[in-house]
Amino acid sequence: MTRYDRYGVSSEAQQKPSAPLATLNGGGVGTVTKTTTTMTDEEAMLLERANAEREEIFQRYDRGRDNSNIDSWEDPLFEVYTQADRYGFLHPEQPSTDPTASKQSDKHNTRVEMERVKKWYKMHRSWDSASTKENLQRRIMKGIPDRMRSAIWRQLLEIDQIKRVQNGPVYEQMLIVARECSPDIRQIDFDVNRQFRNHIFYRERYSVKQTSLFRVLAAYSMYNTEVGYCQGMSTVAAVLLMYFDEEDAFWALDVLLTNARYAMHGLYIVGFPKLMRFLAHHDRILGKCLPKLKKHLDKHEVHSVLYALKWFFVIFIERIPFSLCLRIWDIYMMFGQRVLTAMAYTILKMHKTKLLRMKDMDQITDFLQTSLHKQFGYDDDSVIKALQGSMDELKRLKLLTLQPPSSPNELPSLPRGQTVELSTNAMIGHRNELFNDREVALKEKIALYRSESKNEEDEQYNNGNLNGEYAHGEEEDDERTEKDYDDITEDTVSQLHTGLIRLPKQSQMFKGVSTGSLRTIQSFTTFATGTSLATSLNSLVIIDSLDEYCDNEHIIEESTRL
C-alpha cells in the first residue's frame, strides 16, 4: 500500500533518486535542492516569507540572551519559586517534612550513593569485562547514580561507536541544511519555549539549553525526514540534554528512534502506528491480568488513550515523579521497549485498589495524569521491585513483547541525512491536505452543523432565552491551567479520531471534558493519511456548545469510523 509522509510525498516518490540536501560522504555541505515545479506569484511570496521567518528564528537563538525583544511572559521571574530539587526542577513550596529528619535522610542517601558511585566508576572503566556484563543488569535495576548517568547512558546507547563511523561533522551539516530549508522551525521554536518551564536549564528564554534543544531538533528534522519533527520529541531531547552535550544528544535521539531495541520512530511518524500497538497491547494486558479494573475503567469511559499517551509517547515524563522516571529510563535503555508495557501494567496494578474506589472519569484521569506525577505513593525502590515482578509475570504469560509484530514503517526506510527534494508546499511549511472521501464528508457535516448550531444560538440569544449554564461553564474552564488544557487536548483529540473508543450516545461521548478543551485543540496528532487534525477539523474546534455537537448522532457515528 502506498504510504504518504507528513507532506503528502508518496513512498514511491521518496524512493526516486534525487540530489541530497547535504553531501555527507564528501564531508561538506552541498547545495539545497529546490523544487523544479513552477511556482505561482502567491507561492513565491509565501516561500520568501517562510525563508525570512526561519532565518529570523535562527538569528534569535544565535543572539541568545542578548535578544532585546524577549517578552516578560517568555521569561518569567524566579521569585515565585522557593527551591530547586537535585535535578534542577523549581518548586513553589517547601516540602512538608521534618527538617531534621530530612537532613539525616539526605546524609544517609548521600553516603549510600557515594558507595555506589565507586562501584559504577570501576564498572565503567572495565565496561567490556566479564564481571561488568555479569553485574550490569542487576545494578541497573538498582539505579544508576545521577553523576554517572551520562557516562552509562552513553555506553548503553553506544554513542561513541556511532560517532566514529560518521564521515565528517554530520550534526553541523544538518544544522546548516535546517537553517536553509527545514519546514519545522516555527513549530520547534514554539515547543522549545513550552518545554520544562520549571527547570533551571530551560526557564530563561533563549538560554544556553533552550538554544541547544532548538538546534538538536532542527538538525534532526532534516536528518530523519520521514519523521521530521513531531511534538513529543522535544520532551525526549530535553531530558537527553540534561546529561549530554548537543551533538551527543542528537545521536542519542537518533538511536532511540532508529535502533530496533527502542524503535521510537514508529511513535512519531504519520499515523503513529507504534503508539496504536502500545495502546492495544496495554488493553490486552489489562483484560488478561486486571479484568476487574479493566471493566471498571470501561464502565467510566476511561480508555487507555485518555491516560497512557505520555506513558508511551515520552517514556513517562510528566506522568510520574522525575526521580522514578529516570530509573525507568535507565532500565529502558538496557532492556528496550518491553519496559514500557511492563511499567504501564505496574502503575495500574500498584494503584488498583485506589482506582476501583473512584467513581467518575474526571477523578480517575486526574489521578493518573496529575496526582501520580506529584506523589506516586510508593518509594522508587518499591516501584522498581514491582516492575521487575511485572516483567517476569508478563514474560510467563507471553505478554511482555509488544504484539502484533511491528510493521516495516516503524523503522526508517530511507537513508538518514539524505533528504528528498521538497515540494513547494513543504518548503512553505504547508502540511499534507490530502483528504479521503470519509474525511471530506465528515468535514462538510461538521461545518454544516456548526453553522446550524450558531444560528440556533444566535436566535436564542436574541430572544433572551439563554440561561447561565454556558457562562458558568466558561468560568470553570478559566480555572484550568494551560498544562491541563494541553493534556485534555491530546487525549480528547486522539480518543475521538483514532477510532479506539466506541462512543456512547449523546452527551456521554465527552463526559467530564470541558467545552473549552475542544476550543484549544492543537495539531498534536495527525490522521494516518497525514492530515493535520487542526486542519481537517478546524470547524470542530470553535463549536460553542459541546452538548449540541454530541446530540448529532450522525457526526458521532462518522467519527467512530475514522
Residue pairs with C-beta under 8 A, 6 or more apart in sequence:
2 10
2 11
2 12
3 10
3 11
3 409
4 10
4 11
4 270
4 432
4 434
4 529
4 530
5 11
5 14
5 225
5 226
5 269
5 270
5 432
5 530
6 228
6 269
6 270
6 431
6 432
6 526
6 530
7 183
7 422
7 423
7 425
7 426
7 430
7 431
7 432
7 530
8 423
8 425
8 432
8 433
8 434
8 530
9 420
9 423
9 426
11 413
13 420
14 226
14 413
14 414
14 420
15 414
16 420
18 33
18 420
18 421
19 30
19 33
19 421
20 30
20 33
20 417
20 418
20 419
21 30
21 32
21 33
21 177
21 180
21 181
21 222
21 418
21 419
22 29
22 30
22 173
22 174
22 176
22 177
22 222
22 417
22 418
22 419
23 29
23 30
24 167
24 168
24 170
24 173
24 417
24 418
25 167
25 168
26 168
27 167
27 168
28 168
28 173
29 173
29 176
29 177
32 177
32 180
32 181
33 419
33 421
33 422
34 421
34 422
34 427
35 421
35 422
35 423
35 424
35 427
36 421
37 423
37 424
39 47
39 424
43 424
43 428
46 428
47 424
47 427
47 428
50 183
50 427
50 428
50 429
53 185
53 186
54 179
54 182
54 185
54 186
55 179
57 185
57 186
57 189
58 179
58 185
58 218
60 67
60 206
61 206
61 210
61 211
61 214
61 215
63 206
64 206
64 207
64 208
64 211
65 204
65 205
65 206
65 207
67 205
67 206
70 205
70 206
71 205
74 193
74 205
75 204
75 205
76 197
76 203
78 90
78 203
80 92
81 90
81 91
81 92
81 198
82 91
82 92
82 93
82 94
83 90
83 91
83 94
84 90
84 91
84 200
85 91
85 322
86 146
87 146
87 199
87 242
87 322
87 323
87 326
88 199
88 200
88 201
88 242
89 196
89 198
89 199
89 200
89 322
90 198
90 199
90 200
90 203
91 198
95 102
113 145
113 146
116 142
116 143
116 145
117 145
117 147
117 148
119 139
120 139
120 144
120 145
120 148
120 152
121 148
123 131
123 132
123 135
123 136
123 139
124 148
124 151
124 152
124 155
126 132
127 155
136 334
137 334
140 152
140 330
140 331
140 334
141 331
141 384
141 388
142 384
143 327
143 330
143 380
143 381
143 384
144 152
144 153
144 330
146 326
149 243
149 326
149 330
150 243
150 244
152 330
153 243
153 244
153 252
153 329
153 330
153 333
154 160
154 244
154 248
154 252
156 333
156 334
157 251
157 252
157 255
157 256
157 259
157 333
158 255
159 244
159 248
159 251
159 252
159 255
162 251
162 254
162 255
163 247
163 251
170 223
170 417
171 219
171 246
171 247
171 250
171 251
173 417
174 219
174 220
174 222
174 223
174 250
174 417
175 215
175 218
175 219
177 222
177 419
178 185
178 218
178 219
178 221
178 222
179 218
181 222
181 422
181 427
182 218
182 221
182 222
183 221
183 228
183 422
183 426
183 427
183 428
183 429
184 217
184 218
184 221
184 228
184 229
185 218
185 221
186 429
187 229
187 231
188 214
188 217
188 218
188 221
188 229
188 234
189 214
191 217
191 231
191 234
192 202
192 210
192 213
192 214
192 217
192 234
193 205
193 210
195 202
195 213
195 234
195 235
195 238
196 202
196 238
197 203
201 207
201 208
201 209
201 210
201 238
201 241
201 242
202 209
202 210
202 213
202 238
204 210
209 238
209 241
212 241
212 245
212 246
212 249
213 234
213 237
213 238
213 241
215 246
216 237
216 241
216 246
216 249
216 250
216 253
217 229
217 233
217 234
217 237
219 250
220 227
220 229
220 233
220 237
220 250
220 253
220 254
221 228
221 229
222 419
223 250
223 254
223 416
223 417
224 254
224 257
224 258
224 265
224 412
224 416
225 414
225 419
225 420
226 265
226 269
226 412
226 413
226 414
227 233
227 257
227 265
227 268
227 269
230 268
230 269
231 524
232 267
232 268
232 313
232 314
233 253
233 268
235 314
235 317
235 318
236 253
236 256
236 264
236 314
236 315
236 317
237 249
237 253
239 317
239 329
240 248
240 249
240 252
240 253
241 249
244 252
254 416
255 262
256 262
256 264
257 263
257 264
257 265
257 268
257 412
258 265
258 411
258 412
258 416
260 411
261 336
261 337
262 332
262 336
262 337
263 274
263 337
263 406
263 410
263 411
264 274
265 274
265 410
265 411
265 412
266 272
266 273
266 274
266 275
266 277
266 406
266 407
266 409
266 410
266 411
267 274
267 275
267 312
267 313
269 409
269 410
270 526
270 527
270 528
270 529
270 530
271 526
271 527
271 528
271 529
271 530
272 525
272 526
273 407
273 409
273 410
274 312
274 406
274 410
275 309
275 312
275 313
276 498
276 500
277 402
277 403
277 404
277 406
278 308
278 312
278 340
278 341
278 402
279 304
279 305
279 308
279 312
279 500
280 500
281 341
281 399
281 402
281 403
282 304
282 308
282 341
282 344
282 345
283 294
283 304
284 399
284 403
285 341
285 344
285 345
285 394
285 399
286 293
286 294
286 297
286 304
286 345
286 348
287 294
288 397
288 399
289 345
289 349
289 393
289 394
289 397
289 399
290 345
290 348
290 349
290 352
292 356
293 348
293 352
293 355
293 356
296 355
296 356
297 303
297 355
297 364
300 358
300 359
300 360
300 361
300 364
301 361
301 501
301 504
301 508
301 511
302 361
302 364
302 365
303 495
303 500
303 501
304 500
305 491
305 494
305 495
305 498
305 500
305 501
306 361
306 365
306 491
306 495
307 364
307 365
307 368
307 369
307 491
308 344
309 490
309 491
309 494
310 316
310 317
310 318
310 319
310 369
310 490
311 319
311 340
311 343
311 344
311 347
312 340
312 344
315 325
315 328
315 329
315 332
315 340
316 325
316 328
316 340
316 343
317 325
318 373
319 325
319 368
319 369
319 372
319 373
320 328
320 347
320 372
320 373
320 376
321 373
321 374
321 375
321 376
321 380
323 380
324 376
324 380
324 383
327 380
327 383
327 384
328 339
328 343
328 387
331 339
331 384
331 387
332 339
332 340
335 391
337 402
338 391
338 400
338 401
338 402
339 387
339 391
341 394
341 399
341 400
341 402
342 387
342 390
342 391
342 394
342 400
343 387
343 390
345 390
345 394
346 383
346 386
346 387
346 390
347 368
347 372
348 355
349 386
349 390
350 377
350 378
350 383
350 386
351 367
351 372
351 377
354 367
354 377
355 364
355 367
358 364
358 367
360 511
360 512
361 511
361 512
362 512
365 491
365 512
369 487
370 484
370 487
376 383
378 386
391 400
394 400
414 420
425 431
425 432
431 523
431 526
431 530
431 531
431 532
431 535
432 529
432 530
432 531
432 532
433 531
433 535
434 529
434 530
434 531
435 443
435 529
435 531
435 536
436 529
438 558
438 561
438 562
439 527
439 529
439 531
439 536
439 562
441 558
442 536
442 555
442 558
442 559
442 562
443 536
443 537
443 539
445 552
445 554
445 555
445 558
446 537
446 539
446 540
446 543
446 555
447 539
449 543
449 549
449 552
449 555
450 539
450 540
450 542
450 543
453 543
453 544
453 545
453 548
453 549
454 544
456 548
457 466
457 544
457 545
460 466
470 544
470 545
473 514
473 515
473 516
474 516
476 514
477 514
477 515
477 516
477 517
478 516
480 488
480 514
480 516
480 517
485 516
485 517
485 520
486 520
486 522
488 513
488 514
488 517
489 517
489 520
489 521
489 522
489 524
490 524
490 525
492 510
492 513
492 517
492 518
492 521
493 521
493 524
493 525
493 533
494 500
494 524
494 525
495 501
496 559
497 525
497 527
497 533
497 537
497 559
497 562
498 562
499 560
499 561
499 562
501 560
502 560
503 509
503 556
503 559
503 560
505 553
505 556
506 550
506 551
506 553
507 546
507 547
507 550
507 551
508 550
509 550
509 556
510 518
510 546
510 550
513 546
514 546
515 544
515 545
515 546
518 540
518 541
518 543
518 546
519 541
519 542
519 543
520 541
521 533
521 534
521 537
521 540
521 541
522 534
523 532
523 533
523 534
523 535
524 533
525 533
526 532
526 533
527 533
527 536
527 562
534 541
540 549
543 549
549 555
550 556
